[in-house]
């Protein structure tokens, strides 16, 4: 039996290089008449940065609660800004096409560790395949492959498409999706 692709999870780091992998994800969705879920994962604040923040938060309970809420609100605002940016870039990319509304089923921005969140969201959204880009930075990439891509290949029970950048690829017209 030939497996059907009904839903594609495209995980992006929002770099300008990601546009190339995004186009592969969209093409895959079009070819299979599938939907696409676009996912961006914001990594948590590193512990040493969190420690610095903690040192600067008031020790008095009433002020502490206010400052913690302000930090959480700032993070949520950042998530919403990222979502709007993705939507804007998508609208620009597909301004002359009706395909966008039919293809993109969700834009998801979450805080967490990329590999765990990608695998979790692929299951949550019932995706049949996961598409990610690789970095394309020469010898370092060979060792690094994109540590996210390498870990996904090891841990996923779903097919993973890792899209390398072609030699000399430059993205000018389209921001990262």
N, C-alpha and C positions, 0 to 999 in steps of 0.2 A: 504494500500500500504506500502510495506517495503521500508524505505528510503535507498538510495544508498550512499555509501561513495566513492566518486571519488577523493577527495583530503583531506589530513590530515595536519593540522598545528601543528607542534611540537615546543613548546616554551621551551627554555632551559636557565638555569642560568650558564651553562658550568662547574658546579661542578662535581667532580668524581661521586657523587651520581646520577647525571643526566643520566649516561649511562644506568641505569636500566629502567628508563622511556623511554629513546630513543629506547631501544630494543622493548618495548611494542608498541611504535609508528610505528617502522618498521614492526613489526609483523602484526599490524592492517592494514597497507598499503598493505602488501603482501596478507593477507587474502581477502582483498576486491579489489585486483588489482588496487589499488589507487596510486596516487602520494603523495609525502610528501614535505612540505615546512618547512624548519628548520629556526626558528627565535630566535635570541638573541637580547635582548633590553639592551642597555647601559643607565643606569639612568643618568639624567643630573647632572652637578656639583651642589652640594648644595649651596644655596644662601650665607651662611657664607664663604664658600671656594671661591666662585665667588667674594665676597667682598674683600677678601685678595688679589686675583689676580688683581682685579681692582685697589687696592691701589698701587700695584707694577708695573702697566703699566704706561708708560710715559704719561704725560699730553700734550706733544707737538704732534700735529696732525700727522706729518709725521712719527714719531717713534711709536705712538699709533697704526696707521694702520698696520705698519710692525709687531708689537707685537701681535695684534689681529689675523693677518693672520697666524703667527707662531703657535698660540694656535689652530686655526682651522685646520691647516695642521697636527699638532700633533694628534688631535682627529681623523681626517680622516685616518692617518697612523695607529692608534690603531684599528680602524674599519677593515682596510684591514688585519692587523695582526691577528685579531680574525677570520676573514673569512678563511684565509689560515690555521690557526690552526684547525678549524672545518673540512676543506677539508682534511687535513692531517690525523686527527683522523678517519674520514670516510674511507679514503683510506686504513688505517691500519686495521680497523674493517672488511672491505669487500675485502681485498686483493685477496682472493681466490674465489670471487663471482662476477658474472656479474650483479647481481641484483641491485647494487648501481646506475648504470647509468639509469636503467629503473625506479627506485623509486623516487629519489630525483629530484624534479623539480626546487627548488630554495633554496639557502642559503641566508638569509636576516639578516643583522646586522644593527640596527638603534639606534639612540639616542632618548630617550623619557621616558615616564612613562609606565612601563610594562603592566598594565591592558589595558590602552588606546591603546597602540601599538599592543598588541596581538589581541584585538577586531578589530582594524582597518585593520591589515594585513589579518586576517581571512576573512574579507569581500573583501578586495582588491584582494586576491588570490583565491576567491570563494571556500574557504575550507568548508567542510561539518562537520568536527569535530575538536575540539582542544584538544591536549593532553599535560598535564603538570605533573611534578613530585611534590610530597609533600616532606617536609624536613626529617621527621623521627628523631626528636630530643626529643622524650619523651613528658613530660607534657607541655613543652613550645610549642611544635608543636600543641598540642591539642588546646591551646589558640590561636595560631598563624596560624594553618593549612597550613601555607604558606599564608600570607595575600593576595598574588597574586591569588592563587587558590580560596580562599574564595570570593574575589571580582569578579573574573571571573564567579563563580557559580551564584552570585547574578545578574550580569549584562548581561550575554551572552544570546542570543536567539539561539545559536548553542549548540549541546551537548558538554559537557566538560568531559574528562576522567582524573581524578586525580589519579596518580599512586603512591601509598605509597611504601616505601622501606620495604622489608621483614626484619624481626628481624635478626640482626647480619650481614646484607649485607656489604660486603667489596669489593670494586672494585680495582683490582690491575693492570690488564693487559691493561685496556683501559681508556684513559683520558676522560674528560667530553665532551659530545656533547649535 
